[in-house]
């Protein structure tokens, strides 16, 4: 029997990025220490580099919240907007390796940081040397290669479980041990992938008007792998 479904309202939920909600682990110790040492950094410009979901944006949000700094996406930076972006003593510029970055704007920003003796935190998914190799502006490429980089590594097993609990809690869901163990054994081992599957499970549970259990998660993941298969009650 096909399960009745309702269209779930796409209500926004707030994923907390407060300092108290950051879950430190072996892969984030150096990055967290950098944030906590501000403004006593090894250079005016520093970068957090790591894979999606490793915690870069959460750390960036902590720094912005605790200092009152602006936090913007690098793709939104323009040469004309640089002075306003760096109106204070610190700017957090995220995803500088995203497509569409304005090289002139970034170069202007780095110059202004030096002139004002300000601070700049960059985040990126790939090594800055790899980004520099693609740039057409030689001086900018040289500047980026000289930026001190603090790696942010993917979470270990214990941290991934803690992150899963937090992601569910952000959606007012308290998963039991069976659901949590089942999920962690079957999803890509990154916070980015875990965030996506938690959101999908939440949407499907709302659509089916059922509590989120291990059995329901198994049904959803099976359909995800084999689209078009009938979702029958009692299949698991």
N, C-alpha and C positions, 0 to 999 in steps of 0.2 A: 504494500500500500504506500503510495506517495505521501510524504508528510505534508500537511498544510503549512504554508509559509505566509508570513506577512512581510511587507516591505519595511525594513527597519529605518527609522529616521536617522539621518546622518548627523547625530548630535555631536558637537565637539566635546572631547574630553581633554583634560589638562594633564600632560605628562610633566610631572614636577621635576624641575632642574635646580632645586634649591641645594645649598651646601649640605644640609642634613640628609638629603636623599642620594647623595653621591656615594657609591659603593666602591671603596678603594680595593685594589688588588695588586699583585706583584707587577702587572703590566702597566699600572698607572702611578706607581709610587713617585717616580721622578717628575712626572708631569704635575702631579698634585703638589709636590714640594716647590716646583717653580711658581705655581699660582700663589702659594702661601708666602713665598719670599718677595712678592711684588712690594715695592718697586726695585728691590735689590737684585736685579737680573744681571747675567753675564754680559749683556749687550742691550742696546736700546730696542732692537728688534729680535724677537725669538719666535720659534715656530713649534707647534705641536703637530706631529705627523703620525698618522695611523689609519687603519682600515675603517670603513663605515661601521658605526656602532661601537667603536672602541672607547668612547667617552670624551672625545675632543670637544664636541659642542657643549656637553654638560660642564666641563671644566671652563670653557670659554664663558658660559653663562654665569658660573659662580664668580669668575673674576669681574665680569661686567656688573653683576648685582652688588658685589662688595665694594666696588670702587666708583660706581656710577658712570662707568665708561660707556661710550656708544659701542654697539655691536652690529655690524652690517655684513652683508654678503659681498664678496669681492666683485662678483659680476655686476653689482649695482653701482660700483664706484666709477665716477667720471672725473676728468681733470678739473672741471668747474666745481665739483662737489668736494674736492679734497680739503680745502680750508675749513669748511663746515664740519666735515667728518672728523677732523683732528682739532676741533675747537677746544677740547680739554687736554689733559696730560697723557691720556691713554686711549687707544682705539683697538678694538678687537675686530679683525678682518677675517672672515671665515671663507673656506673653500677657495683658496687662491688658485687652485689647479682646475677649477670648473671652467667649462667652455665659455668663451665670450669675454674674458677679462680684458680690460683696457690697459695695455702696457704703459702708455703714457701716464695714465692716472696712477698706476702703482709706482712708477718711477718718481713722479711728482710727490707722492705720499712719503716715500722713503727719504727723499730730500728734505721734506718739511719736518719729518720726525727728527732728523739730525739738527736742523736749524733751531727747532723749539726745545731740544733736549727732552723730547717726549718719549713715550714708550708705545710699542706696537706688538700685539700678539697676532700671529698668523696661524691658521689651521689649514691642513692639506691632507689629502689621502695618499699622495705619492711623494717620494723623496723630492726635495727641492731641486736637487741636481737634475733629475729627470725633467722637471718643469722648465728649468733654466735652459736645457738643451733644445727645447721647442721654441723658445722665444726669439723674436727677431731683433729685439733691442739688446745689444751687447752689454751695455753698462748695467741694465737691469738684471740680465742673466748673471753677471759677475757679482752684483750685490746679493742676489738670492743665494748663490753658492756660499757666500760668507756668513749667512745667517745661522746662528746656533740652533740646532734641531734637537728637540726632546721627543723621543719616540713614545707613542701610546699603543700598547700591544693589545691584541685580542684577549678576552677574558678567559680564565681557567674554569674548570668545572664548578668549583664552589661559587665563584663570582657569577657565573652564568645562571646558576640556580637562584641566587639572590636577586639578580636582575629580573628574572622571570617573575618572581614573587612581586617585585616592585611594579612591573608593567601590568600585571593582573590587578594589583591594588589600585593603580591609577584609574582602573576601569571599574572599581568597586566589586572585584571578583576575588574570592578566596579559594584558590585551587586546592584540592586535596592531594595527598602524596602520589596517588595512582595517576592522576592527570599530569602532574608535574614531571614525574619520572618518564611517563610515556612520551611526553612532548620533547623533553630534552634529549631523549635517545634518537629522535627522528628528524630534528630540524638542523639546518646548517648552524655550525657553532660560532655564531656571531650575534652581537646585540642587535644589529641591523635586521637580520633575518628573524630573530626572535620577536622583535617589535612588530614586524609585519604579520607573523602568524598569530600572535596574540590578538591583534586587531581583527584579523579574519575570523578567528574563532568566536570572538565577542559578537561580531556582526551576524554570523550564522546562528549562534544561540538565540539572539534576539529575534531573528527572522523566523526561527522554528518555534519560538516561545517555549524553549526548554532550558533547564539549567545546564551549564557547561560541565560535562563529565568526561571521563576517559572514553566512554563508548561514543559519545557525540564527537569528540575530537578525532577518534579513529575513522568515523564515517566521513567527516569533512576532509581529512587528509587523504583518504582513499579516493574521494571524488576529485580532489585537487590533482592527484596523479593520473586519474583515468576519467577525464571529463566526458560527460554523456552517459555514464553508468547510472542506472536508476538508484536513487537513494531510498532503500526500503527500510522501514521500521524493523528493528530486530536483527539487522544484518550482522551486528556485532554483539 
